[in-house]
């Protein structure tokens, strides 16, 4: 039995700045509201890559579900 993919995603997003090698940089974390799992990101680009991956997985799952097979 395959795990059913959600039709929506819900995360608690935290953003903060830290000083790194003399520059202020953004850090981020997301916490999955369903599971409580938390992930940290060293940059906004890394956060966006994660969100793109998550939404691609959800979209692919829905497209596969709606595909008529002959």
LINURWO-V258353 format. One record per residue. RES is the residue in one letter. SS is DSSP state (A for helix, B for strand, O for the rest). PHI is phi in radians with two decimals (none if undefined). Layout:
res & ss & phi
RES & SS & PHI
RES & SS & PHI
This chain:
res & ss & phi
X & O & none
X & O & -1.51
X & O & -1.26
X & O & -1.28
X & O & -1.42
X & O & -1.22
X & O & -1.54
X & O & -2.57
X & O & -2.17
X & O & -2.38
X & B & -2.29
X & B & -1.57
X & B & -1.79
X & B & -2.11
X & B & -2.25
X & B & -2.70
X & B & -1.93
X & B & -2.33
X & B & -1.58
X & B & -2.41
X & O & 0.84
X & O & 1.43
X & B & -2.19
X & B & -1.51
X & B & -2.24
X & B & -1.50
X & B & -2.11
X & B & -2.60
X & B & -2.52
X & B & -2.21
X & B & -2.13
X & B & -1.20
X & O & -1.22
X & O & -1.44
X & O & -1.88
X & O & 1.42
X & O & -1.14
X & B & -2.05
X & B & -2.24
X & B & -1.88
X & B & -2.37
X & O & -1.44
X & O & -2.72
X & A & -1.15
X & A & -1.05
X & A & -1.15
X & A & -1.06
X & A & -1.11
X & A & -1.08
X & A & -1.06
X & A & -1.13
X & A & -1.09
X & A & -1.08
X & A & -1.12
X & A & -1.31
X & A & -1.15
X & A & -1.09
X & A & -1.13
X & A & -1.15
X & A & -1.05
X & A & -1.09
X & A & -1.17
X & A & -1.12
X & A & -1.13
X & A & -1.18
X & A & -1.57
X & O & -1.34
X & O & -1.45
X & O & -1.81
X & O & -1.74
